[in-house]
Amino acid sequence: MKDPLRIYLVGAHSTGKTTLARWIRDAYSIPMISEVARLVLAEMEAQLDSLRTDIALVDRYQREVFLRQLEAEANHPGSFVSDRAFCNLAYAAQHATILSDVVADPRLKDYMDTVREGVVLFLRPHRELLNCDGVRERVDWEEVLRIDGMVKFFLEMFGIPYIPVASLGMQERIRLVERVLELAGLSKPRLRTESREVLTPHPPLRTGNGQTHGEPLAVG
């Protein structure tokens, strides 16, 4: 039996991680771990304005998001695709004061060791993908670039091999992912390789039309 394959999509908000993760889920028939940030926010009954002004609330929120990501992955012992990994730590570095505590937590090293054994796709930003859905804290180019740089910093700091996804078009992204996963030993079910329509269940990404809906809050 093959070892389970864990696929992580990392990067800043508004880079299309959720859209691509959903395609991988559908094309390869593997479970998808959705972002936990929105769920945590709802459970805390916190409004975005509070997360901008209450640093204690921000710290509690960011810590809970990280722990909930660990829990979600532990509940999926087999293969999965996750449209997040340690990404909220990039936001914690910008907006919270807990980063030193998290870095000192041995669970972080154990988690990064697990991520290192998976397939990590690092989605790079494009101005054309910036989208405001009324939930994000900030959706501007400078903020996206800061988070992108911080995600790259964590990848390099923990020595995590990654595949950069720099293309904008969905077709090119799909071709890259197909090849990467083929090399990793993951094949699509026969039914899905026989249907061209199933290969492209989502339309191409377009500027400002909401295709990146489901991206993370800019605070997590």
MARKOLDO-280445 format. One record per atom (N, C-alpha, C, O): x, y, z. Coordinates in steps of 0.001 Angstrom, whole numbers, padded with zeros to 6 digits, always signed. Example, Ala and Ser with C-alpha at 12.3 -4.5 7.8 and 13.67 -1.06 7.14 Angstrom:
+013190-005690+007800
+012300-004500+007800
+013200-003300+007800
+014236-003319+008465
+012850-002250+007080
+013670-001060+007140
+012900+000030+007870
+013409+001138+008039
//
This chain:
+000842-001195+000000
+000000+000000+000000
+000878+001247+000000
+001857+001327+000741
+000518+002220-000840
+001281+003446-000910
+001060+004288+000337
-000015+004285+000937
+002114+005010+000707
+001963+005938+001818
+000994+007047+001430
+000932+007430+000262
+000239+007565+002390
-000682+008657+002062
+000087+009887+001586
+001189+010169+002056
-000502+010597+000666
+000124+011800+000120
-000633+013021+000627
-001839+013158+000422
+000097+013890+001285
-000494+015132+001793
-000062+016283+000898
+001127+016499+000665
-001035+017006+000408
-000788+018101-000525
-001175+019404+000160
-002307+019569+000615
-000235+020312+000226
-000471+021596+000890
-000364+022737-000119
+000598+022812-000883
-001350+023615-000114
-001286+024833-000903
-001060+025987+000059
-001886+026246+000934
+000047+026671-000105
+000391+027758+000805
+000587+029038+000008
+000811+029007-001202
+000499+030158+000704
+000681+031450+000065
-000203+032497+000714
-000935+032214+001662
-000125+033690+000198
-000918+034794+000725
-002375+034653+000322
-002735+033771-000457
-003209+035535+000861
-004609+035572+000450
-004693+036087-000987
-003788+036762-001477
-005781+035757-001635
-006040+036177-003018
-005004+035636-003994
-004585+036337-004916
-004597+034403-003791
-003702+033763-004758
-004356+032550-005424
-003735+031906-006269
-005593+032233-005057
-006315+031144-005706
-006093+029782-005089
-006299+028770-005760
-005681+029718-003835
-005401+028424-003198
-006657+027560-003107
-006623+026373-003430
-007752+028154-002671
-008973+027369-002485
-009494+026834-003811
-009923+025683-003890
-009459+027652-004841
-009919+027207-006160
-009112+026015-006646
-009680+025039-007136
-007791+026085-006514
-006944+024985-006972
-007099+023769-006074
-007084+022640-006565
-007247+023970-004776
-007435+022847-003862
-008730+022097-004179
-008773+020869-004115
-009768+022833-004516
-011030+022180-004865
-010889+021368-006144
-011469+020289-006263
-010126+021879-007098
-009904+021118-008325
-009155+019817-008024
-009515+018761-008544
-008125+019889-007195
-007385+018678-006826
-008303+017691-006122
-008265+016494-006406
-009117+018180-005216
-010084+017319-004516
-010981+016588-005496
-011172+015377-005389
-011530+017322-006447
-012476+016730-007387
-011786+015825-008398
-012305+014760-008732
-010629+016238-008885
-009949+015483-009939
-009323+014205-009410
-009252+013209-010131
-008863+014215-008150
-008163+013051-007603
-008969+012312-006544
-008497+011326-005978
-010172+012777-006276
-011059+012108-005319
-010388+011877-003966
-010406+010772-003425
-009803+012933-003442
-009216+012859-002104
-009856+013930-001235
-010322+014944-001754
-009888+013725+000081
-010516+014706+000965
-009787+016042+000926
-008583+016112+000678
-010536+017073+001172
-009964+018415+001239
-010164+018988+002632
-011263+018933+003183
-009109+019531+003191
-009191+020227+004468
-009323+021710+004167
-008380+022340+003688
-010480+022256+004446
-010709+023666+004180
-010093+024519+005287
-009720+024020+006348
-010001+025812+005010
-009417+026699+006014
-010240+026669+007292
-011465+026551+007259
-009554+026777+008404
-010226+026749+009698
-010423+028149+010260
-011116+028322+011263
-009817+029158+009621
-009847+030506+010182
-011268+031044+010326
-011621+031617+011356
-012072+030857+009296
-013437+031392+009354
-014261+030684+010424
-015065+031309+011116
-014055+029376+010555
-014792+028631+011566
-014419+029107+012963
-015290+029297+013812
-013132+029297+013200
-012687+029787+014506
-013267+031170+014777
-013717+031454+015887
-013254+032023+013767
-013793+033367+013927
-015269+033315+014299
-015723+034060+015167
-016020+032425+013634
-017444+032304+013928
-017668+031784+015345
-018558+032260+016050
-016864+030811+015760
-017023+030247+017101
-016709+031281+018183
-017316+031285+019254
-015758+032149+017882
-015405+033192+018847
-016407+034341+018815
-016382+035216+019681
-017285+034337+017819
-018267+035397+017637
-017584+036755+017600
-018088+037747+018125
-016434+036765+016969
-015655+038005+016880
-015903+038683+015550
-016032+038026+014517
-015969+039978+015583
-016088+040759+014381
-014698+041190+013924
-013775+041303+014731
-014562+041428+012635
-013264+041789+012083
-012726+043070+012704
-011520+043202+012909
-013611+044014+013004
-013162+045259+013619
-012485+044989+014955
-011514+045660+015305
-012998+043995+015715
-012388+043656+016997
-010995+043095+016809
-010099+043352+017613
-010812+042322+015736
-009499+041740+015484
-008490+042794+015031
-007284+042549+015045
-008971+043935+014638
-008053+045007+014269
-007571+045784+015490
-006501+046393+015462
-008363+045761+016564
-008076+046655+017685
-007745+045937+018989
-007103+046523+019861
-008160+044702+019141
-007974+043969+020396
-006853+042957+020221
-007073+041875+019677
-005652+043299+020677
-004488+042444+020430
-004602+041125+021175
-004125+040102+020684
-005225+041125+022350
-005410+039874+023090
-006321+038934+022317
-006087+037726+022281
-007355+039482+021701
-008266+038682+020898
-007558+038147+019653
-007748+036993+019267
-006744+038994+019035
-005970+038556+017869
-005057+037394+018243
-004977+036402+017518
-004375+037518+019369
-003463+036452+019803
-004217+035149+020022
-003776+034086+019586
-005354+035239+020698
-006136+034028+020973
-006638+033408+019675
-006628+032188+019510
-007073+034260+018762
-007566+033794+017468
-006463+033093+016679
-006675+031995+016166
-005301+033707+016577
-004221+033126+015782
-003710+031821+016388
-003404+030875+015663
-003620+031771+017700
-003176+030531+018346
-004179+029407+018093
-003788+028273+017817
-005467+029722+018187
-006496+028709+017982
-006524+028229+016536
-006747+027043+016289
-006305+029117+015582
-006267+028718+014180
-005137+027722+013941
-005328+026716+013259
-003980+027997+014492
-002847+027085+014318
-003149+025716+014922
-002925+024691+014279
-003655+025697+016149
-003949+024423+016805
-005061+023672+016075
-005030+022445+015988
-006032+024400+015557
-007139+023751+014851
-006667+023145+013526
-007204+022130+013084
-005670+023761+012894
-005114+023179+011676
-004438+021849+011978
-004596+020885+011229
-003687+021796+013070
-003054+020538+013481
-004107+019472+013736
-003946+018324+013321
-005179+019846+014413
-006240+018899+014733
-006929+018391+013465
-007208+017198+013341
-007199+019294+012531
-007887+018908+011303
-007058+017903+010512
-007600+016938+009974
-005760+018120+010439
-004916+017194+009694
-004766+015859+010421
-004681+014810+009784
-004732+015897+011748
-004626+014650+012513
-005857+013778+012317
-005777+012557+012452
-006994+014389+012002
-008225+013640+011770
-008304+013048+010373
-009280+012375+010041
-007279+013293+009540
-007217+012745+008181
-005906+011975+008021
-004947+012505+007459
-005853+010748+008501
-004589+009990+008440
-004186+009594+007029
-003022+009271+006795
-005119+009611+006084
-004795+009234+004714
-004390+010438+003880
-004009+011480+004413
-004476+010280+002578
-004146+011380+001677
-005170+012501+001809
-006342+012256+002093
-004713+013728+001600
-005625+014863+001590
-004972+016025+000870
-003765+016036+000631
-005798+017005+000530
-005306+018285+000031
-005796+019357+000985
-006968+019379+001360
-004898+020243+001374
-005254+021312+002298
-004934+022651+001658
-003832+022858+001149
-005901+023560+001685
-005621+024873+001108
-005005+025812+002141
-004988+027029+001953
-004515+025254+003201
-003728+025973+004200
-002719+024999+004797
-002828+023786+004620
-001748+025543+005496
-000841+024738+006305
-000474+025611+007504
-001251+025746+008449
+000698+026188+007453
+001152+027076+008513
+000896+028541+008148
+001437+029438+008794
+000084+028792+007129
-000067+030139+006573
-000475+031175+007615
-000068+032333+007527
-001277+030770+008601
-001738+031773+009547
-000583+032351+010362
-000703+033441+010921
+000541+031623+010433
+001685+032155+011163
+002259+033381+010458
+002829+034261+011104
+002110+033439+009151
+002557+034625+008429
+001742+035842+008848
+002266+036951+008954
+000439+035616+009086
-000409+036701+009543
-000140+037017+011009
-000207+038173+011425
+000165+035986+011784
+000494+036207+013185
+001738+037076+013316
+001832+037910+014217
+002688+036876+012415
+003905+037683+012442
+003607+039155+012175
+004331+040034+012642
+002537+039420+011420
+002174+040787+011064
+001235+041436+012079
+001320+042639+012325
+000341+040642+012667
-000766+041228+013419
-000843+040804+014885
-001606+041399+015646
-000083+039802+015302
-000211+039278+016665
+001136+039318+017390
+002146+039756+016839
+001121+038853+018630
+002353+038849+019435
+002703+037441+019915
+003491+037285+020848
+002127+036422+019290
+002305+035058+019780
+003391+034286+019036
+003668+033137+019381
+004006+034884+018033
+004880+034108+017159
+006037+033483+017921
+006383+032330+017662
+006640+034202+018846
+007765+033638+019596
+007325+032430+020413
+008078+031465+020543
+006105+032474+020967
+005594+031336+021734
+005351+030136+020821
+005672+029004+021184
+004786+030378+019642
+004504+029285+018715
+005795+028660+018208
+005895+027437+018103
+006784+029490+017893
+008059+028967+017396
+008739+028112+018466
+009416+027138+018135
+008571+028456+019725
+009167+027684+020813
+008380+026421+021138
+008869+025563+021873
+007185+026296+020608
+006340+025130+020870
+006853+023943+020058
+006938+024036+018833
+007197+022825+020709
+007717+021666+019965
+006737+021121+018933
+007142+020437+017993
+005463+021415+019101
+004476+020964+018117
+004702+021603+016755
+004370+021013+015728
+005260+022800+016743
+005514+023451+015461
+006568+022690+014669
+006387+022448+013476
+007655+022313+015311
+008697+021559+014611
+008153+020226+014105
+008415+019834+012968
+007397+019534+014953
+006812+018260+014531
+005893+018465+013329
+005875+017660+012398
+005140+019546+013367
+004223+019809+012264
+004987+020131+010980
+004645+019630+009908
+005995+020946+011087
+006776+021293+009903
+007485+020067+009329
+007662+019970+008115
+007888+019141+010178
+008463+017887+009687
+007444+017114+008868
+007789+016492+007863
+006198+017153+009294
+005130+016481+008551
+004884+017165+007215
+004748+016501+006187
+004829+018482+007231
+004633+019234+005991
+005779+018960+005019
+005555+018835+003815
+006985+018868+005527
+008158+018634+004679
+008039+017329+003902
+008597+017207+002812
+007320+016356+004450
+007166+015058+003783
+006049+015075+002738
+005898+014110+001989
+005278+016138+002676
+004201+016222+001710
+004628+016929+000439
+005811+017184+000214
+003641+017242-000388
+003854+018030-001602
+003346+019439-001307
+002163+019639-001030
+004247+020402-001370
+003900+021777-001018
+003912+022630-002276
+004934+022756-002951
+002760+023212-002577
+002606+024102-003723
+002502+025529-003198
+001578+025865-002457
+003453+026357-003588
+003529+027735-003111
+002972+028658-004190
+003640+028930-005187
+001736+029143-003985
+001075+029991-004972
+001533+031432-004817
+001396+032030-003751
+002077+031975-005890
+002606+033330-005869
+001532+034339-006276
+000602+033997-007006
+001656+035555-005815
+000583+036544-006020
+000564+037173-007408
+001583+037253-008095
-000626+037616-007795
-000853+038385-009017
-001849+039485-008696
-002832+039250-007993
-001606+040660-009197
-002539+041765-008964
-003943+041436-009460
-004941+041859-008878
-003995+040669-010549
-005287+040367-011156
-006194+039544-010247
-007405+039494-010460
-005618+038902-009240
-006416+038042-008375
-006930+038748-007122
-007669+038154-006337
-006553+039988-006934
-007015+040696-005752
-008534+040812-005793
-009123+041219-006794
-009144+040445-004679
-010600+040423-004632
-011051+040761-003222
-010458+040292-002250
-012067+041548-003106
-012606+041917-001791
-013977+041286-001630
-014872+041531-002439
-014151+040472-000586
-015436+039811-000373
-016151+040329+000862
-017139+039734+001292
-015673+041428+001443
-016328+042007+002607
-015910+041370+003912
-016417+041745+004970
-014987+040406+003864
-014563+039719+005079
-013093+039966+005367
-012702+040079+006529
-012285+040050+004345
-010852+040180+004544
-010532+041500+005240
-011255+042487+005113
-009420+041482+005981
-009020+042705+006669
-008468+043715+005673
-008903+044866+005643
-007529+043294+004875
-006975+044172+003860
-006738+043358+002610
-006181+042262+002667
-007159+043890+001486
-006860+043244+000226
-006195+044297-000650
-006842+044901-001505
-004926+044509-000438
-004162+045412-001273
-002838+044748-001609
-002409+043803-000946
-002218+045248-002627
-001027+044601-003176
+000112+044544-002172
+000813+043536-002085
+000304+045611-001415
+001408+045634-000460
+001215+044591+000644
+002170+043934+001057
-000012+044446+001112
-000292+043450+002145
-000063+042038+001619
+000519+041199+002307
-000524+041779+000397
-000333+040465-000203
+001156+040156-000331
+001582+039041-000030
+001943+041120-000770
+003379+040901-000925
+004060+040648+000413
+004974+039828+000494
+003631+041333+001454
+004220+041098+002770
+003951+039678+003248
+004854+039005+003746
+002710+039220+003096
+002374+037874+003539
+003078+036840+002667
+003556+035824+003172
+003145+037089+001371
+003861+036197+000468
+005313+036038+000913
+005834+034924+000961
+005953+037140+001233
+007342+037077+001686
+007493+036330+003000
+008473+035612+003197
+006534+036493+003898
+006614+035801+005183
+006399+034299+005016
+007063+033503+005679
+005481+033907+004141
+005285+032480+003873
+006577+031878+003314
+006992+030792+003721
+007202+032588+002388
+008472+032104+001821
+009543+032001+002899
+010353+031074+002887
+009547+032947+003826
+010497+032905+004933
+010339+031631+005759
+011329+030981+006094
+009095+031272+006091
+008860+030052+006856
+009268+028807+006071
+009829+027870+006640
+008989+028793+004772
+009388+027652+003950
+010900+027466+003984
+011395+026351+004148
+011617+028558+003829
+013077+028474+003805
+013637+028179+005194
+014577+027396+005328
+013075+028792+006214
+013590+028615+007572
+013499+027164+008025
+014393+026658+008703
+012402+026492+007641
+012215+025102+008058
+012666+024104+006985
+012451+022900+007128
+013282+024595+005928
+013817+023707+004904
+012764+022868+004213
+012988+021688+003942
+011624+023461+003926
+010525+022718+003306
+010621+022845+001786
+010505+023952+001261
+010830+021741+001067
+010840+021817-000400
+009460+022221-000910
+008439+021788-000376
+009442+023045-001936
+008155+023493-002452
+008223+023700-003957
+009289+023912-004535
+007050+023630-004565
+006904+023898-005990
+006241+025263-006142
+005087+025422-005744
+006929+026247-006701
+006282+027545-006904
+005250+027470-008032
+005518+026915-009097
+004086+028028-007783
+003043+028111-008800
+002916+029586-009159
+002206+030346-008500
+003615+029966-010209
+003700+031379-010566
+002754+031768-011691
+002536+032957-011924
+002193+030805-012385
+001302+031108-013511
-000020+031658-013001
-000435+031379-011877
-000666+032435-013837
-001957+033016-013484
-003119+032170-013979
-004112+032007-013270
-003007+031631-015183
-004104+030885-015779
-004332+029547-015112
-003382+028855-014747
-005603+029180-014952
-005965+027923-014313
-005469+026733-015120
-005049+025731-014540
-005507+026820-016446
-005067+025695-017265
-003596+025384-017005
-003228+024219-016856
-002758+026410-016949
-001337+026183-016693
-001114+025655-015285
-000237+024819-015070
-001882+026123-014344
-001757+025615-012975
-002111+024131-012919
-001432+023345-012258
-003172+023763-013614
-003593+022367-013626
-002521+021482-014240
-002218+020413-013710
-001947+021920-015352
-000910+021124-016002
+000277+020912-015076
+000826+019813-015009
+000671+021948-014368
+001784+021831-013423
+001440+020859-012305
+002242+019987-011973
+000259+021002-011724
-000148+020137-010619
-000239+018683-011066
+000193+017784-010346
-000796+018451-012243
-000902+017082-012753
+000471+016426-012845
+000646+015273-012452
+001438+017169-013366
+002781+016606-013516
+003447+016360-012169
+004075+015322-011956
+003306+017316-011269
+003907+017173-009940
+003323+015974-009209
+004064+015185-008624
+002006+015829-009237
+001375+014722-008524
+001646+013384-009207
+001715+012348-008547
+001798+013410-010522
+002187+012182-011222
+003563+011716-010764
+003772+010528-010520
+004490+012643-010648
+005832+012303-010172
+005809+011847-008715
+006658+011066-008285
+004826+012345-007959
+004691+011943-006555
+003967+010612-006404
+003832+010104-005290
+003497+010039-007520
+002863+008731-007475
+001361+008747-007296
+000760+007714-007004
+000739+009924-007469
-000714+010022-007317
-001352+010109-008692
-001077+011039-009450
-002200+009147-009017
-002876+009112-010305
-004344+009439-010133
-004950+009123-009108
-004911+010077-011146
-006337+010377-011108
-007142+009124-011407
-006694+008277-012180
-008317+008987-010816
-009192+007853-011139
-009475+007809-012631
-009555+008845-013290
-009628+006582-013163
-009817+006413-014596
-011019+007192-015111
-010963+007781-016191
-012106+007198-014341
-013314+007883-014779
-013039+009345-015068
-013590+009906-016016
-012200+009962-014269
-011954+011381-014429
-010972+011657-015558
-010983+012754-016116
-010136+010712-015907
-009228+010941-017019
-009935+010738-018345
-009414+011141-019385
-011115+010120-018335
-011838+009871-019573
-012789+011005-019929
-013303+011051-021047
-013029+011915-018997
-013982+012994-019235
-013268+014328-019236
-012722+014747-018215
-013269+014986-020357
-012593+016271-020439
-013286+017306-019568
-012637+018181-018993
-014619+017202-019472
-015343+018173-018683
-014978+018069-017210
-014902+019080-016513
-014751+016848-016735
-014412+016671-015330
-013027+017213-015040
-012749+017631-013916
-012155+017212-016039
-010808+017711-015827
-010798+019202-015506
-009880+019685-014844
-011805+019931-015968
-011837+021366-015722
-013183+021759-015123
-013974+022452-015763
-013443+021311-013884
-014744+021589-013276
-014942+023040-012899
-016071+023463-012652
-013864+023817-012849
-013979+025214-012465
-013506+026085-013616
-012552+025718-014301
-014140+027225-013851
-013719+028113-014935
-012391+028768-014613
-011975+028777-013454
-011712+029322-015620
-010428+029988-015370
-010593+031130-014392
-011668+031719-014277
-009498+031441-013677
-009513+032571-012765
-009585+033858-013577
-008891+034002-014583
-010426+034794-013140
-010530+036068-013836
-010503+037206-012814
-010812+037020-011637
-010141+038332-013278
-009955+039468-012396
-011253+039872-011713
-012239+040182-012381
-011254+039869-010369
-012320+040471-009594
-013678+039852-009726
-014673+040502-009406
-013772+038605-010190
-015104+038020-010321
-015414+037012-009228
-016377+036251-009327
-014580+037012-008167
-014910+036171-007011
-014431+034753-007127
-014811+033931-006293
-013604+034400-008126
-013170+033013-008248
-012289+032586-007084
-012144+031392-006823
-011699+033552-006379
-010849+033204-005254
-011617+033282-003931
-011011+033370-002864
-012946+033249-004004
-013757+033260-002794
-013392+032066-001919
-013264+030941-002402
-013227+032330-000629
-012817+031267+000274
-011372+031411+000685
-010861+030580+001436
-010680+032472+000199
-009327+032722+000630
-009312+033104+002102
-010352+033479+002645
-008163+033020+002762
-008126+033223+004206
-008315+034673+004595
-008032+035578+003811
-008786+034889+005792
-008785+036224+006337
-007358+036725+006393
-006433+035946+006621
-007175+037993+006191
-005835+038545+006182
-005226+038578+007573
-004081+038997+007741
-005981+038141+008567
-005429+037985+009906
-005284+036513+010237
-005014+036179+011391
-005448+035633+009291
-005271+034238+009593
-005494+033381+008427
-005379+032160+008528
//
